[in-house]
Amino acid sequence: MSKPPRLTLPSGARAHLLSTARGDFAVHEAGEPVRGTALLVPGFTGSKEDFIGLLEPLAAAGYRVVAVDGRGQHESPGPREESAYALEELAQDVLAQAAAVDGGPVHLVGHSLGGLISRAAVLRDAAPFASLTLMSSGPAAIAEDQQERTKLLVAALEAMRDDMPGVWTAMRSFDPEDTVPDAPELADFLRERWLATVPEQLIATGRILVSEPDRVDELSSVELPKLVLSGEVDYAWPVPLMDEMTRRLGAARVVVGGAEHSPNAENPQVTAGALASFWDARPRG
């Protein structure tokens, strides 16, 4: 799971609800659209807080940045129905969010599961977007060993969806013995974020991670600037797999040093610089 580098918003950023044609979404927002607007979509078990480290540097680079909680995720409401979290539904949410930010074409960034959701949004309608960045997100389902872990989690949620504290405790019991304990404030946040997320959202999106087909050829035909960004190591989609996806897409490629699956949280300054450089090279709409 992604762990934010800090929990306090930088000066000038604000938390609010973004009203869209598909409901309200909790967001963190910073900056003015001098050079453009960016929409940041988090991954499985994640939230808008995973992008806190990007807000200040991207705003300083001249971008309006909107990091969002998806439906049923952390502080965004969502129904207790698995069908509400089908990939196509989540893709339509992203399109509604892009329309609601009302800042011209949007630079779309999807982290991990958020990359699969963002890809589906672009495949449905690329017109609202200035570019697409797939951050630590691969061509199809996650790696086989991670599929097994995710299937176990989904099964636990199906059996214990009304006991989210119990699932949390069971899930954390599988942490390696040498795992460095989280700071108390972060540990409390991670638990509260888990408890606030709708279990059906986690069940449905977990299934997406283990079943998503390869849609790279389909995406390659979309004439939109694309960036594949990752850390040096990735357990969900191995880095060589993302390298190959980059080639198939004809995309730009950035590997962020000192980062693994969450470069947005693990090395936000370098990640923000790479994003801004990529966006700066794109014509503004």
VEXBA-204760 format. One line per field, with one value per atom (N, C-alpha, C): y, z, x; residue in one letter. Coordinates in steps of 0.001 Angstrom, whole numbers, plus 500000, padded with zeros to 6 digits. Layout:
BEGIN
v <- Y, ...
w <- Z, ...
u <- X, ...
aa <- a, ...
***
This chain:
BEGIN
v <- 498810, 500000, 501235, 502297, 503548, 504239, 504823, 505542, 506977, 507952, 509342, 509759, 510619, 511076, 511968, 512584, 513376, 513477, 514018, 514070, 515491, 516475, 517864, 518445, 519189, 519822, 520982, 521198, 522351, 523649, 524724, 526047, 526294, 526786, 527091, 525966, 524754, 523631, 523594, 522981, 522893, 521562, 521125, 519933, 520380, 519789, 520150, 519049, 519229, 518287, 518842, 518013, 518362, 517836, 518731, 518338, 518003, 516829, 516391, 515874, 515559, 514996, 513602, 512987, 511654, 511659, 512806, 512896, 513700, 513785, 514553, 513646, 514196, 513464, 514322, 513716, 514420, 514603, 515828, 516121, 516985, 516931, 517917, 518708, 520013, 520863, 521907, 522185, 523219, 523849, 525101, 525748, 526357, 527087, 527718, 527164, 527090, 526466, 527381, 527891, 528751, 527958, 526744, 525890, 524700, 524527, 523420, 522887, 521864, 521221, 519739, 519174, 517749, 517104, 515904, 515106, 513834, 513581, 512471, 511425, 510184, 509103, 508046, 507767, 506852, 505379, 504537, 503101, 502346, 501034, 500108, 500358, 500480, 500793, 502186, 502989, 504300, 505416, 506646, 507831, 509042, 510172, 511431, 511795, 511354, 511692, 511135, 510100, 509531, 510528, 511596, 512597, 513889, 513905, 515146, 515714, 514848, 515321, 515950, 515737, 516318, 517681, 518006, 519210, 520480, 520679, 521933, 522099, 521087, 521294, 521427, 520715, 520851, 522204, 522673, 524013, 525073, 524910, 525865, 525861, 524720, 524617, 525205, 525695, 526369, 525540, 524458, 523571, 523602, 523568, 523285, 521770, 521306, 519877, 519470, 518444, 517934, 516438, 516056, 514643, 514189, 513057, 512675, 511342, 511229, 509928, 509425, 508213, 507648, 507311, 506969, 506647, 505488, 505647, 504621, 504505, 505447, 505393, 506511, 506134, 507068, 508073, 509337, 510363, 510622, 509855, 509968, 508916, 509289, 508311, 507316, 506171, 505163, 504135, 503507, 502541, 501203, 500403, 499064, 498046, 498316, 497427, 497253, 496015, 495765, 496292, 496250, 496689, 498166, 498944, 500371, 500630, 499606, 499771, 498990, 498649, 498062, 499066, 498562, 499438, 500518, 500161, 501144, 502247, 501906, 502919, 503872, 503330, 504161, 505038, 504509, 505306, 506489, 506254, 507357, 508400, 507963, 508920, 509838, 509265, 510070, 511085, 510676, 511614, 512734, 512395, 513422, 514364, 513833, 514668, 515614, 515094, 515934, 517067, 516777, 517821, 518856, 518396, 519294, 520238, 519864, 520773, 521998, 521894, 523054, 523916, 523263, 524022, 523693, 523359, 522960, 521514, 521062, 519675, 519341, 518151, 517743, 516727, 516924, 515912, 514864, 513652, 512586, 511689, 511451, 510600, 509526, 508252, 507158, 506320, 506161, 505355, 503944, 502932, 501529, 501192, 500757, 500549, 501794, 502972, 504217, 504336, 503672, 503641, 502845, 501718, 500920, 501686, 502390, 503198, 504341, 505017, 506145, 505671, 504521, 503956, 503708, 503142, 502879, 504177, 505238, 506531, 507076, 507000, 507504, 506686, 505376, 504540, 504836, 505255, 505617, 506968, 507947, 509286, 510005, 510168, 510834, 512343, 512855, 514282, 515216, 514877, 515828, 515934, 515117, 514983, 515524, 516129, 516633, 515579, 514663, 513588, 512536, 511374, 510286, 509795, 509737, 509146, 507905, 506784, 505534, 505401, 505565, 505546, 504208, 503439, 502132, 501308, 501274, 500573, 499864, 498625, 497805, 497530, 496579, 496339, 495531, 494743, 493833, 493591, 492392, 492064, 492128, 492263, 492315, 490972, 490988, 489795, 488644, 487407, 486234, 486135, 486393, 486286, 487320, 488516, 489536, 489217, 488495, 488052, 487150, 486257, 485346, 486112, 487090, 487903, 488672, 489225, 490011, 489135, 487946, 487023, 486637, 486445, 486134, 487299, 488522, 489694, 489828, 489635, 489728, 488678, 487463, 486406, 486774, 487354, 487773, 488866, 489798, 490872, 490338, 489372, 488786, 488112, 487489, 486767, 487679, 488806, 489632, 491097, 491381, 492769, 493665, 493081, 493880, 493916, 493420, 493484, 493993, 495222, 495792, 495906, 496198, 496181, 494807, 493738, 492396, 492076, 492503, 492263, 493048, 494273, 495086, 494388, 493914, 493241, 492000, 491224, 490014, 490370, 491401, 491803, 492256, 493054, 493557, 492470, 491389, 490286, 489593, 489808, 489204, 490097, 491277, 492120, 491380, 491498, 490848, 491282, 490377, 490664, 491838, 492067, 493150, 494473, 494537, 495778, 496879, 498038, 499170, 499706, 499812, 500298, 501707, 501941, 503278, 504205, 505480, 506467, 506411, 506683, 506541, 507306, 508536, 509327, 508657, 508147, 507481, 506172, 505426, 504159, 504392, 505444, 505761, 506143, 506938, 507337, 506129, 505248, 504094, 503229, 503047, 502246, 502954, 504241, 504974, 505041, 505172, 505174, 503833, 502760, 501421, 501292, 501717, 501581, 502466, 503581, 504498, 504049, 503157, 502712, 501630, 501750, 500811, 499425, 498379, 497052, 496561, 496888, 496467, 497131, 498340, 498982, 498172, 497731, 496952, 495585, 494967, 493657, 493788, 494752, 494903, 495331, 496267, 496729, 495692, 494902, 493797, 492810, 492548, 491652, 492237, 493546, 494179, 493915, 494058, 493890, 492493, 491485, 490109, 489604, 490413, 489918, 490842, 492039, 493002, 492453, 492489, 492021, 493053, 492629, 493520, 494391, 495705, 496641, 497638, 497262, 498181, 498516, 497518, 497796, 498755, 498563, 499456, 500882, 501006, 502331, 502971, 502172, 502725, 503439, 503063, 503690, 505035, 505383, 506668, 507724, 508749, 509784, 510782, 510391, 511201, 511006, 512069, 511885, 511012, 510071, 509109, 509018, 508868, 508682, 507463, 506611, 505505, 505846, 505996, 506390, 505334, 504961, 503965, 504181, 503423, 503360, 502374, 502153, 501240, 499778, 499515, 498162, 498236, 497215, 497193, 495759, 495523, 494172, 493863, 494895, 494659, 494379, 495209, 495017, 495177, 494122, 494232, 495331, 496010, 497131, 496732, 495565, 495197, 495101, 494719, 494656, 496053, 497016, 498399, 498980, 498571, 498992, 498519, 497267, 496710, 497400, 497699, 498425, 499797, 500452, 501750, 501651, 500622, 500431, 500224, 499400, 499112, 500357, 501212, 502423, 503551, 503477, 504618, 505786, 505464, 506457, 506949, 508050, 508483, 507594, 507531, 506640, 507347, 507254, 507773, 506716, 506438, 505576, 506462, 506526, 507409, 506664, 507171, 506556, 506645, 505652, 505655, 505408, 504861, 504617, 503220, 502691, 501394, 501594, 501020, 501055, 502402, 503277, 504557, 505726, 506010, 507136, 508462, 508576, 509789, 510063, 509011, 509158, 508951, 508115, 507729, 508686, 509371, 510383, 511442, 512201, 513105, 514253, 514764, 515881, 515488, 514342, 513884, 513509, 512875, 512510, 513749, 514757, 516000, 516656, 516659, 517257, 516540, 515200, 514424, 514701, 514770, 515062, 516446, 517448, 518810, 518930, 518254, 518314, 517688, 516575, 515909, 516807, 517368, 518238, 519504, 520085, 521327, 521151, 519927, 519665, 519471, 519416, 519209, 520552, 520715, 521955, 522148, 523359, 523639, 523846, 523225, 523368, 524571
w <- 500000, 500000, 500000, 499348, 499312, 500663, 501045, 502314, 502033, 502301, 502020, 502759, 502142, 502814, 504012, 504000, 505145, 505002, 506013, 506003, 505988, 506181, 506183, 504774, 504367, 503058, 503047, 501924, 501842, 501804, 502079, 502031, 500647, 500618, 499359, 498807, 499349, 498922, 499774, 499238, 500010, 499747, 500749, 500626, 500442, 499455, 499232, 498433, 498194, 497366, 495958, 494989, 493579, 493114, 492725, 492249, 490767, 490411, 489021, 488643, 487372, 486897, 487460, 488057, 488634, 490150, 490762, 492214, 492688, 494005, 494631, 494952, 494754, 495041, 495929, 496962, 497829, 497093, 497120, 496404, 497256, 496903, 497314, 496069, 496191, 495032, 495379, 494419, 494598, 493243, 493270, 492071, 491176, 490172, 489154, 487784, 486846, 485550, 484587, 485040, 484184, 482971, 483229, 482155, 481868, 482701, 482490, 483793, 483672, 484812, 484794, 485982, 486110, 487049, 486679, 487498, 487898, 489193, 489725, 490333, 489842, 490216, 491006, 492252, 493094, 492806, 493485, 493254, 494273, 494219, 495089, 496543, 497417, 498847, 499079, 498019, 498157, 498303, 498108, 498244, 497729, 497729, 497293, 498089, 499338, 500183, 499629, 498800, 498219, 497329, 496910, 496015, 496742, 498067, 498804, 498450, 498291, 498000, 496632, 495734, 494388, 494293, 495233, 495082, 494980, 495932, 495974, 494767, 494431, 493281, 491953, 491763, 490507, 490430, 491558, 491576, 491281, 491834, 491597, 490133, 489465, 488045, 487133, 487706, 486918, 486612, 487368, 487098, 488231, 487823, 488780, 488936, 490175, 490451, 491297, 490853, 491570, 491796, 493052, 493423, 494028, 493590, 493881, 494626, 495513, 496022, 495074, 494537, 493693, 494486, 493791, 494488, 495461, 496670, 497689, 498291, 497968, 498391, 499397, 500600, 501673, 501908, 501482, 501830, 500753, 499682, 498670, 498936, 498919, 499183, 498040, 498357, 497339, 497854, 496965, 497373, 497786, 498494, 498916, 497850, 496613, 495499, 494645, 494437, 493679, 492250, 491642, 490253, 490076, 491144, 491066, 490830, 491035, 490941, 489776, 488807, 487571, 486907, 486160, 485552, 484686, 483942, 483078, 483901, 485054, 485922, 486443, 486871, 487410, 486310, 485091, 483969, 483691, 483754, 483539, 484646, 485860, 486946, 486600, 486077, 485716, 484634, 483666, 482624, 483216, 484195, 484857, 485679, 486323, 487092, 486165, 485025, 484069, 483567, 483332, 482888, 483987, 485239, 486349, 486699, 486433, 486788, 485882, 484681, 483836, 483632, 483246, 483006, 481677, 480674, 479395, 479436, 478405, 478392, 479644, 480143, 481434, 481239, 481950, 482020, 483046, 482577, 483421, 483902, 485211, 485830, 486645, 486327, 487085, 487727, 489045, 489779, 489987, 489534, 489787, 489243, 490102, 489651, 488963, 489466, 488841, 487403, 487046, 485664, 484788, 485309, 484555, 484377, 485430, 485348, 484353, 484433, 483533, 482088, 481873, 480521, 479976, 480816, 480375, 480051, 480823, 480543, 479197, 478929, 477669, 476492, 476663, 475589, 475314, 476325, 476128, 475425, 475858, 475258, 475594, 474615, 474842, 474704, 474203, 473880, 475064, 476303, 477394, 477859, 477307, 477903, 477020, 477688, 477019, 476983, 477941, 477984, 478974, 478922, 479858, 480435, 481761, 482441, 483189, 482872, 483598, 484595, 485875, 486932, 487663, 487553, 488220, 487890, 486618, 486131, 484842, 484696, 483601, 482519, 481636, 480457, 480705, 481781, 482029, 483536, 483925, 485350, 486031, 487350, 488133, 488080, 488554, 488547, 489293, 488904, 489438, 490952, 491545, 493003, 493691, 493078, 493642, 493400, 492327, 492112, 493250, 493685, 494770, 496054, 496368, 497573, 497464, 496287, 496106, 496169, 495591, 495656, 497101, 497911, 499330, 500037, 499720, 500332, 499903, 498622, 498132, 498804, 498952, 499610, 501062, 501741, 503128, 503205, 502274, 502255, 501954, 501057, 500747, 501975, 502773, 503948, 505148, 505209, 506420, 506096, 505056, 504612, 505676, 506639, 507722, 508951, 508808, 509881, 509298, 508810, 508210, 509202, 510496, 511436, 511520, 511470, 511523, 510300, 509110, 507889, 507947, 508451, 508579, 509466, 510607, 511530, 510883, 510202, 509536, 508426, 507664, 506565, 507076, 508124, 508646, 509342, 509736, 510378, 509390, 508081, 507068, 506711, 507345, 507100, 507526, 506766, 507172, 508567, 509271, 510647, 510733, 509662, 509692, 509171, 508963, 508508, 509550, 509098, 510009, 510401, 511689, 512094, 511566, 511193, 510773, 511980, 511734, 512791, 513252, 514530, 515039, 514229, 513826, 513062, 511719, 511048, 509770, 509952, 510995, 511252, 511481, 512233, 512471, 511175, 510345, 509071, 508181, 508049, 507157, 507592, 508902, 509401, 509150, 509427, 509231, 507757, 506873, 505435, 505023, 505525, 505228, 505693, 506924, 507483, 506759, 506188, 505498, 504076, 503517, 502138, 502092, 501118, 500996, 500619, 501371, 501079, 499666, 499151, 497790, 496756, 497065, 496177, 496132, 497283, 497350, 496688, 496872, 496255, 494725, 494222, 492765, 492129, 492753, 492165, 492330, 493402, 493520, 492378, 492006, 490873, 489566, 489408, 488212, 488123, 489246, 489254, 488834, 489129, 488820, 487498, 486810, 485594, 484390, 484553, 483456, 482250, 481056, 479860, 479371, 478473, 477846, 476818, 477043, 476121, 475542, 475551, 475110, 473632, 472788, 471363, 471107, 471850, 471723, 472119, 473229, 473700, 472753, 472149, 471260, 470061, 469709, 468547, 468894, 470177, 470601, 470480, 469709, 469476, 470632, 471684, 472885, 473424, 473811, 474394, 475650, 475762, 476859, 477537, 478846, 479657, 480536, 480592, 481549, 482591, 483828, 484919, 486016, 486542, 487616, 488490, 489592, 490380, 489773, 490493, 490005, 490179, 491123, 491425, 491558, 491064, 491213, 491394, 492458, 492748, 492012, 491633, 490983, 489492, 488830, 487427, 487313, 487034, 486955, 485990, 486327, 485525, 484064, 483777, 482358, 481603, 482295, 481655, 481294, 482178, 481865, 480773, 480724, 479625, 478285, 478234, 477016, 476653, 477655, 477397, 476800, 477299, 476766, 475278, 474911, 473502, 472656, 473146, 472385, 472236, 473241, 473206, 472413, 472201, 471646, 472621, 473917, 474979, 475446, 476187, 476917, 478148, 478692, 479821, 480850, 482123, 483235, 484328, 484810, 485978, 487106, 488198, 489320, 490289, 490484, 491406, 492846, 493639, 495050, 495314, 494323, 494493, 494010, 494558, 494136, 493525, 494142, 493498, 493610, 494495, 494691, 494590, 493407, 493277, 493660, 493533, 493954, 495435, 496237, 497687, 498121, 497395, 497823, 497329, 496223, 495722, 494970, 495711, 495048, 494284, 494756, 494056, 492659, 492544, 491233, 490361, 490962, 490209, 489675, 490513, 490072, 488957, 489077, 488035, 486708, 486762, 485530, 484894, 485708, 485184, 484549, 485259, 484737, 483439, 483365, 482134, 480963, 481223, 480180, 479740, 480704, 480349, 479637, 480081, 479482, 477991, 477597, 476202, 475334, 475980, 475245, 474918, 473759, 473454, 474363, 474801, 475685, 474871, 475388, 474706, 475157
u <- 500845, 500000, 500876, 500407, 501148, 501078, 502203, 502278, 502693, 501836, 502180, 503439, 504261, 505474, 505180, 504028, 503546, 502041, 501375, 499920, 499367, 500221, 499766, 499886, 498874, 498902, 499890, 500580, 501476, 500695, 501388, 500768, 500186, 498969, 498316, 497465, 497611, 496769, 495512, 494476, 493237, 492544, 491786, 490953, 489515, 488829, 487427, 486753, 485455, 484705, 484591, 484933, 484781, 483425, 482551, 481220, 481286, 480772, 480783, 479397, 479235, 477972, 477729, 478752, 478617, 478800, 478578, 478658, 479854, 479981, 481055, 482239, 483448, 484669, 485579, 486136, 487073, 488393, 488919, 490160, 491082, 492352, 493342, 493717, 493760, 494029, 495069, 495924, 496945, 497251, 497693, 498203, 497150, 497646, 496821, 497224, 496278, 496573, 497322, 498462, 499276, 499763, 500239, 500744, 499815, 498810, 497886, 497336, 496513, 495858, 496187, 496405, 496701, 495699, 495264, 494353, 495094, 495192, 495980, 495047, 495143, 494229, 495003, 494621, 495402, 495134, 495903, 495844, 495014, 495121, 494400, 494789, 493813, 493956, 494546, 494680, 495298, 494293, 494789, 493937, 494698, 494017, 494602, 495843, 495923, 497074, 498381, 498301, 499514, 500244, 499544, 500136, 500509, 500429, 500702, 502070, 503062, 504408, 504571, 503610, 503679, 503013, 502139, 501307, 502139, 503033, 503788, 504723, 505538, 506437, 505709, 504612, 503872, 503162, 502637, 502031, 503088, 504285, 505367, 505799, 505601, 505957, 504887, 503792, 502769, 501545, 501346, 500218, 499195, 497935, 496870, 496820, 496859, 496940, 495745, 495044, 493880, 494091, 494289, 494431, 493113, 492615, 491233, 491149, 490178, 489724, 488647, 488814, 487780, 486532, 485471, 484219, 484448, 483914, 484040, 485417, 486304, 487700, 487965, 488350, 488671, 487537, 487705, 486721, 485673, 485691, 484628, 483565, 482304, 481241, 481103, 480500, 480237, 479255, 478512, 477485, 478088, 477287, 477694, 477299, 477642, 477320, 478565, 478980, 480200, 480108, 478934, 478785, 479123, 479028, 479327, 480806, 481643, 483090, 483688, 482857, 483373, 484308, 485273, 486272, 485634, 484617, 483966, 483305, 482742, 482142, 483211, 484336, 485416, 486021, 486086, 486580, 485659, 484365, 483426, 483534, 483855, 484096, 485262, 486345, 487517, 487150, 486377, 485945, 485101, 484258, 483448, 484324, 485337, 486267, 487032, 487481, 488205, 487317, 486039, 485110, 484889, 484868, 484544, 485683, 486930, 488027, 488032, 487447, 487173, 488410, 489511, 490737, 491371, 490571, 491126, 491578, 492288, 492761, 493578, 493387, 493929, 495047, 496153, 497205, 496767, 496517, 495972, 497108, 497141, 498168, 497462, 497724, 497147, 498232, 498158, 499136, 498603, 499342, 499028, 497630, 496697, 495318, 494781, 495161, 494733, 495181, 496295, 496728, 495784, 495295, 494326, 493017, 492605, 491384, 491568, 492709, 492981, 493063, 493684, 493752, 492345, 491476, 490103, 489376, 489647, 489015, 489465, 490764, 491306, 490781, 490673, 490157, 488686, 487978, 486571, 486457, 487301, 487253, 488555, 489420, 490709, 490624, 489507, 489399, 489678, 489273, 489497, 490952, 491859, 493178, 494294, 495272, 496471, 497567, 497560, 498549, 498069, 498720, 498451, 499763, 499848, 501003, 500550, 501181, 500970, 502107, 501788, 502792, 502745, 503823, 503888, 502651, 502318, 501137, 501508, 501059, 501535, 500523, 500846, 500028, 498769, 498749, 497627, 497545, 497142, 497029, 498394, 498370, 499605, 500339, 501579, 502422, 501753, 502086, 501383, 501469, 502640, 502736, 501864, 501754, 500887, 499415, 499124, 497750, 497292, 498151, 497767, 497490, 498322, 498104, 496793, 496534, 495324, 494083, 494159, 493017, 492708, 493737, 493521, 492832, 493269, 492656, 491199, 490926, 489545, 488668, 489189, 488418, 488124, 489112, 488893, 487839, 487881, 486893, 485498, 485398, 484097, 483496, 484355, 483867, 483655, 484404, 484418, 484168, 483393, 483240, 482618, 481920, 481344, 482238, 483450, 484445, 485762, 485745, 486949, 488109, 487859, 488986, 489652, 488837, 489387, 490230, 489772, 490541, 491858, 491794, 493011, 494036, 493587, 494502, 495108, 494268, 494755, 495747, 495448, 496319, 497683, 497709, 498979, 499787, 499131, 499869, 500802, 500587, 501447, 502636, 502746, 503913, 505175, 506265, 507520, 507958, 508615, 509022, 509984, 510761, 511746, 511184, 509843, 509231, 509422, 509887, 510067, 508692, 508400, 507073, 506799, 505560, 505169, 505118, 505355, 505160, 503703, 503442, 502069, 501022, 501334, 500361, 500070, 501103, 500902, 500148, 500504, 499812, 498325, 497996, 496583, 495888, 496565, 495964, 495706, 496678, 496519, 495342, 495206, 494084, 492757, 492705, 491449, 491073, 492064, 491774, 491175, 491751, 491222, 489782, 489515, 488168, 487163, 487626, 486715, 486398, 487208, 487003, 485926, 485033, 483917, 484460, 484113, 484678, 484375, 483195, 482864, 483780, 484259, 485226, 486517, 486979, 488211, 488050, 486893, 486640, 486653, 485905, 485784, 487101, 487798, 489057, 490162, 490113, 491059, 490892, 489658, 489406, 489928, 489835, 490390, 491891, 492577, 494031, 494463, 493640, 494048, 493472, 492691, 492032, 492161, 492707, 492738, 493513, 492934, 493641, 494650, 495511, 496480, 495746, 495780, 495121, 496128, 497393, 498439, 498295, 498036, 497902, 496750, 495666, 494508, 494890, 495633, 496036, 497044, 497896, 498926, 498324, 497112, 496462, 495837, 495792, 495238, 496331, 496083, 497098, 497090, 497772, 497882, 499298, 499992, 501319, 501243, 502171, 502126, 503484, 503453, 504652, 504453, 505457, 505481, 506536, 506122, 507012, 506945, 508106, 508125, 509347, 509406, 510614, 511592, 512687, 513722, 513332, 512439, 511963, 510457, 509768, 508319, 507842, 507078, 506588, 505287, 504539, 503252, 503426, 504211, 504552, 506065, 506808, 508265, 508703, 509787, 510265, 510519, 511130, 511299, 509972, 508910, 507598, 507115, 507365, 506983, 507873, 509144, 510012, 509451, 509022, 508465, 507149, 506329, 505087, 505383, 506415, 506818, 507121, 507877, 508231, 506977, 506071, 504858, 503982, 503987, 503170, 503820, 505140, 505844, 505840, 505929, 505804, 507167, 507160, 508345, 508507, 509712, 509993, 510863, 510472, 511263, 511316, 512519, 512708, 513232, 512507, 512847, 513748, 514942, 515881, 515403, 515769, 515412, 513947, 513240, 511810, 511471, 510372, 509864, 508472, 507416, 506102, 505399, 505862, 505166, 506139, 506666, 507598, 506974, 505657, 504956, 505131, 505287, 505452, 506895, 507630, 508974, 510062, 509829, 510757, 509949, 509140, 508191, 508848, 509978, 510604, 511047, 511724, 512177, 510979, 509977, 508777, 508076, 507914, 507266, 508064, 509391, 510218, 510058, 509975, 509805, 508450, 507405, 506074, 506023, 506549, 506505, 507302, 508444, 509248, 508494, 507827, 507036, 505896, 505171, 504044, 504497, 505622, 506102, 506398, 506736, 507066, 505827, 504668, 503419, 502785, 502198, 501480, 500290, 500070, 498952, 497673, 496564, 495292, 494534
aa <- m, m, m, s, s, s, k, k, k, p, p, p, p, p, p, r, r, r, l, l, l, t, t, t, l, l, l, p, p, p, s, s, s, g, g, g, a, a, a, r, r, r, a, a, a, h, h, h, l, l, l, l, l, l, s, s, s, t, t, t, a, a, a, r, r, r, g, g, g, d, d, d, f, f, f, a, a, a, v, v, v, h, h, h, e, e, e, a, a, a, g, g, g, e, e, e, p, p, p, v, v, v, r, r, r, g, g, g, t, t, t, a, a, a, l, l, l, l, l, l, v, v, v, p, p, p, g, g, g, f, f, f, t, t, t, g, g, g, s, s, s, k, k, k, e, e, e, d, d, d, f, f, f, i, i, i, g, g, g, l, l, l, l, l, l, e, e, e, p, p, p, l, l, l, a, a, a, a, a, a, a, a, a, g, g, g, y, y, y, r, r, r, v, v, v, v, v, v, a, a, a, v, v, v, d, d, d, g, g, g, r, r, r, g, g, g, q, q, q, h, h, h, e, e, e, s, s, s, p, p, p, g, g, g, p, p, p, r, r, r, e, e, e, e, e, e, s, s, s, a, a, a, y, y, y, a, a, a, l, l, l, e, e, e, e, e, e, l, l, l, a, a, a, q, q, q, d, d, d, v, v, v, l, l, l, a, a, a, q, q, q, a, a, a, a, a, a, a, a, a, v, v, v, d, d, d, g, g, g, g, g, g, p, p, p, v, v, v, h, h, h, l, l, l, v, v, v, g, g, g, h, h, h, s, s, s, l, l, l, g, g, g, g, g, g, l, l, l, i, i, i, s, s, s, r, r, r, a, a, a, a, a, a, v, v, v, l, l, l, r, r, r, d, d, d, a, a, a, a, a, a, p, p, p, f, f, f, a, a, a, s, s, s, l, l, l, t, t, t, l, l, l, m, m, m, s, s, s, s, s, s, g, g, g, p, p, p, a, a, a, a, a, a, i, i, i, a, a, a, e, e, e, d, d, d, q, q, q, q, q, q, e, e, e, r, r, r, t, t, t, k, k, k, l, l, l, l, l, l, v, v, v, a, a, a, a, a, a, l, l, l, e, e, e, a, a, a, m, m, m, r, r, r, d, d, d, d, d, d, m, m, m, p, p, p, g, g, g, v, v, v, w, w, w, t, t, t, a, a, a, m, m, m, r, r, r, s, s, s, f, f, f, d, d, d, p, p, p, e, e, e, d, d, d, t, t, t, v, v, v, p, p, p, d, d, d, a, a, a, p, p, p, e, e, e, l, l, l, a, a, a, d, d, d, f, f, f, l, l, l, r, r, r, e, e, e, r, r, r, w, w, w, l, l, l, a, a, a, t, t, t, v, v, v, p, p, p, e, e, e, q, q, q, l, l, l, i, i, i, a, a, a, t, t, t, g, g, g, r, r, r, i, i, i, l, l, l, v, v, v, s, s, s, e, e, e, p, p, p, d, d, d, r, r, r, v, v, v, d, d, d, e, e, e, l, l, l, s, s, s, s, s, s, v, v, v, e, e, e, l, l, l, p, p, p, k, k, k, l, l, l, v, v, v, l, l, l, s, s, s, g, g, g, e, e, e, v, v, v, d, d, d, y, y, y, a, a, a, w, w, w, p, p, p, v, v, v, p, p, p, l, l, l, m, m, m, d, d, d, e, e, e, m, m, m, t, t, t, r, r, r, r, r, r, l, l, l, g, g, g, a, a, a, a, a, a, r, r, r, v, v, v, v, v, v, v, v, v, g, g, g, g, g, g, a, a, a, e, e, e, h, h, h, s, s, s, p, p, p, n, n, n, a, a, a, e, e, e, n, n, n, p, p, p, q, q, q, v, v, v, t, t, t, a, a, a, g, g, g, a, a, a, l, l, l, a, a, a, s, s, s, f, f, f, w, w, w, d, d, d, a, a, a, r, r, r, p, p, p, r, r, r, g, g, g
***
